[in-house]
Amino acid sequence: MKRQLIFYLLTFVFLSCGVKETENFETQNEKFEIPPPEKKIDPNNLIGFACYYSGKKSNPVKLFSKLIVDKNYSEIRKRLEDKKPAIKYLAIIVCKKLEEKGKVQLSEREQNLININTKSSEKITICSGCTNEEELSIEEMFTESNFLKKQTESWMNEILK
């Protein structure tokens, strides 16, 4: 009998505790917002010259640095048709710079690709270390709102000596 009485008392205590907690929670009328999911960045569609804590160049910048150093200009020209917007953007600016320096002569087809790609709304993630990260279209990359514009020009001038 004592065991049954203790069982009923404990059950009552536990049930009443749960009700009070629920009532208190409902009377507070607090809203809890769930934070948005962490943004996943495609490292192959990222342009930056000092990305993340390490301060390293992004994958597309490393790729084009190597292609330029190796003077693999035909591969750079092929990249005007790449699927990744970051690669297309770098191909555009590097091809223009190479033509300006007299290192390549772009065909009419390549000029047309450049004109089409510079008006593209495809998005590229750009970064400057950990402090600033944006997503811009290829078209926006050619505007003054691109905070990497000066860094991009410095990188090209340094590597295309």
N, C-alpha and C positions, 0 to 999 in steps of 0.2 A: 504494500500500500504506500509506504514511504517513497519507494522508487517511482511509482506512478505520479505521486504528488510532486516530487522533484522534477520529473519529466515535464509535467504540465506547466509548472512554474517557469522552468527554463525556456520552454517553447513560447510561453506568453511574453517573457522578457525579450527574447530574440525577435519575435514578430513585432512587438511594440517599438523596438529600437529602429527597425527598418522603416516603419511608418513615419516616425518622427523625422528621420533623415530625409525621406522623400518630401514630407511636408515643408521642412525647412528649405530644401533646395527649390521647391516650387514657389515659395513665398519670396525668395530673394530676387526672382526674375532676372537673373544674370544671364547674359548671352556669352557663349564661348565660341569664338570663330576658329575654325580649323585653318591653319596656315596652308597656303597653296603648296602644291607639290614642288619639290626642288627642280629647278630648271635644268634640263639635261642639254648640254652643249655638244654638238658634233665637233670633235677636234679637227676634223678634216674640212670643216666649213667655218673656220675661225681665222681671223686675221689679227695678229698682234705681234709686237716686237719685244715685249717684256711681259709675257702672260703668267698669271698665277704667282704663287709665292716664289717660285724658282726664277722668275724673270726671263724665261726662255722664249725664243721665237716660236710661233705657232707652226703646225705641220705644213700648211701651204707656203708659208714664208721660207721655211727650211728647204722645201722642195725647189722653189724658184731660185733661192740662193745657190743651191747646188747646180741647177740647170744653167744659170748665168755664169758661174765660175767655170763650169765645164764647157761653156760656149755651145751648148746644145740648143741652138736657136730654133731648129726645126721642131723639136719637142715642145718648146714654149709656144710656137705658132699653133701646133695641134691642140694645145690646151684651150684655145678660144672656143672649142666645141665641147668642153668638159661638162659633166653633169653638175658638179659642185660650183655654186655661185662664187665662192671665194677664189677658186682656181681660175674661173673665167675673168674675175676682176683683176687678179694679178697678171694674167695673160694679156689683158687689154693694156694695162699701164706699162708693162715691160715691153710689149711689142711696139707701142708708141714711142717709148724712150729709145729702143734699139733703132727704130727707123729714123728718129731725130738725130741720132749719133752716126747714122750712115752704116750701121752694122748689118741691117737687113732692108730689103725692099718688100713691103707687103703687097700681096696680090689684091686684085679687085674683090675677090671673094672674101679674103681676110678683112679688108676694109669694111665690107658689108656686115660681116660677123661682128666686128667691133661696134659699128653703128647700132646694130640690133641689140647687142648685149649691154651697151651703155644705157639703154632705155628700159632694161629689164626690172621687174618688180620682185625678182627672186631675192630672198633674204640672206644676209651674211651677218654672223656675229663678229663684232669687233671688240677688242679689249685693250686696256692699258694697265697692266698689272692687276691688282685686286680692286683698284679703286673705281674703275669706270668700265662699264660693259653695256653695249647697246646692240640692237639688231637693226641693220639698215638694208635697204634694197641696193642692188648694184647701181641703180640710177642715183640714189641718195649718196652713194660713196663718192660721187664726183661733185658734190656740193660742199659748201663751206661748213655745213653742220657736222661733217665727218671730222671728229677730233684727231683722227690718225693721219690726216692728209699730209701734214708736215713731216711726220715720222716716216711715212711711206716714201715721200720724195727724198728724204735724207738717206734712207736705206738704199734706194735705187741709185742715187748719186755716188754713194760709197762703194757699192758692189759693181757698178758699171764704169769704173774708172777708165 
